[in-house]
Amino acid sequence: MEDVEIVAAFKKAATKEKAFTLLVKKYQEKLYWHIRRLLPAHEDANDVLQNTFIKVWNGLDSFREDSRLYTWLYRIATNESLSFIEQQKRKAVVDFDQLGDTYSNSIRADENFDANRLEWKLQLAIRQLPDKQKLVFNLRYFDEMSYDEMSSILDTSTGALKASYHHAAKKIEEFIKNH
Amino acid sequence: MNNRNNINEELKTIAPLLNDISRQPVQSVPEGYFEHFSVQIPETAAPVVKMLQVRKWMGYAAAALVAGILVTAGFIFTDKDVQRFNYEQYSRIDVPAEMNKLSDDELQSYLAAATVLSGAGHAGSTASEEINDAITQETASLTQVSDESLEQFFSEHTGSINLK
């Protein structure tokens, strides 16, 4: 089912729940991994994914079809993830720098972790980036978004996004070569 | 796919190593997570604000009711004491008839007591006259005391006083 059809079905009381279930099935995995790349712990990613879909349920009636559903969903998931990270930073238990270490430790604590595999080195390298650069890199590298799509999610000019992505990619390559 | 090609081309110039890495997720996820994933939609919240308005109004009404009961009860109970002092009852008393019932002794003893309390009455029997008599006697006895004795008394008790 196309996104436009899902949105139309959601706006009718009789098909609202069915349309929502279809939407969840279609996007749950993509959104989960988008969130998980920002929050390494599965439990945190699951909580944020739940909140994201609750926001979608509450806001889809007023969704304007001049933007794409796909980018709208990513925008909500991104904002929810960043809010979660901000909450974590505000908690007195860990400060900002310690939070980065905590996230890196949760990557190493994963049962599949293998320090020699490039995929895991890549995860550790991404963890070293500032939040904004991390987001830009993930959306482009993993979700294969165009700069225009990223611009509508992050409210940033395509030129700034391109610069940010290039910086991030170079830093990551450097990190992998040195570890 | 077009995007993918563009991204790969772009990476060739800035970070070619990244083109050799699989983009498949490597982190572990609980088994069957995506198959069993469901969203817990909370039920629509009750109109809390309206409920609070009703409760606030009810609070004021209850307070007014309690205050009303207290004020009314106060009037009722204090009024009873006032009514117990029945002026009509006293207006119906026939004073001359009641006086005739009293004996002469009772009347005399009442008058004696009333005179002492008021400070007036028969000669030689009031308290004020008794006090006046006592002062007169003391003054007369003082005239018989010599000036020297008085001066000595005062100098002993208040310092030197010249009576002349």
Interface residues (C-beta under 8 A of the other chain):
Chain A: F20 V24 Q28 E29 Y32 W33 R36 P40 H42 N46 L49 Q50 F53 I54 W57 I107 D110 E111 N112 R117 L118 E119 W120 L122 Q123 R140 Y141 F142 E144 M145 S146 H166 A169 K170 I172 E173 I176 K177
Chain B: N3 R4 N6 I7 L11 I14 A15 P16 L17 L18 D20 I21 S22 R23 Q24 P25 V26 Q27 S28 V29 P30 Y33 F34 F37 S38 V39 Q40 I41 P42
